[in-house]
């Protein structure tokens, strides 16, 4: 549950290849994270990432 909006969040994970970018190239990390989840969860957007979890929220608000 998102503390600010009260909307449910989906907690997921992704591979170490993308996580390694977190400290070395933040922009690449963000691009790769968004691209990764757009493929598997097209109606969801990345809200935050805190190793090892990525939190997604449904764009439709369900």
N, C-alpha and C positions, 0 to 999 in steps of 0.2 A: 504494500500500500504506500503510495506517495504521500509523504507527510504534508505537503503543501496543497495538493488538489484532492486528496482522498481517493484518487483513482487507483485501481489495482495495477501492480507492476508484475511483469514476468521476469523471473530471474533465470539467466542462462549462462553458458560458458563458451569460450572459444579457445583456439589453439595457442600454443606458446609462441609460434612464429609472429603472431600479431602482438602479443603481450611484450615481446622483446623490443618492439618499437616504442613502447611507452616512455622509456627513459632516453632513448637515442633520437627519436624524431616524432614529436607530438602530432604534427600535422599528418604524417603518414599513418600514425596510429589511429587517428580519428577517421581518416579516409577508409582505411582497411576495415575498421570496426563497422562502420556504416555499411560498406559494400558487403561485408560478410553477412550481416543480419538482414539486409534487403533481399538477399537471395532466398533465405529460409523463412523469413517472417515479413513479407512485403507490406502488411498493414500495421506494422509496429515500428516505432522509432526508438533509438537508443537515448536513454535519459541520463545514465551515468554508468561509469565503469570503476569498479574497485576490485582488484585482483582477489580471487579468480573469477568473480562474477560480473556480469553485465546486466543492467536492469533496463527493460524495455517497457514501453507503454503503447497501448493500442491507439492508433491515430483517430479511430472512430469513437473512442471514449467508452467502449463496452467493458 
